């Protein structure tokens, strides 16, 4: 960048990225990529669509269309697409479980698989699962908020308090120097 106007090292030298290196993220980055709170609403959306009378895979397709684009939505679309082209249900769900490293997603797929295999209603189970996920998200947010006060303590003590004391006490110190200087 800078004087040459070029952004990447590949523009300056003949550097080629490693094959497959750009498509695969490390473990924690992959987990964070799938961890979108808006996309976690798929269980709630599916339960509403199932109560409206849709089938499970039609509800899955409609729920993924309603969600914002992202890695989790792409995986759900792939699951619905593989089911539409005739891949066996168990095989499609197992493949999807291997792709997404979220425990909540695996539980969601287990609920769908058990509901279809045993013939029980999915709507109530998906609503309970969604409410548990929202409750867990609320607890995580509370924990982060509690940690924020501890993290703010050091910058307050080191930077902000001395500046405030300097602003408040500077007239007093200047008047003391003026009195002592006489």
Secondary structure by P-SEA (a helix, b strand, c coil): ccccccccccccccccccccccccccaaaaaaaaccccccaaaaaaaaaaaacccaaaaaaaaaaaccccaaaaaaaaaaaaaaacccaaaaaaaaaaacccaaaaaaaaaaaaaaaacccaaaaaaaaaaaaaaaaaaaaaaaaaaaaaaaaaaaacccaaaaaaaaaaaaaaaaaaaaac
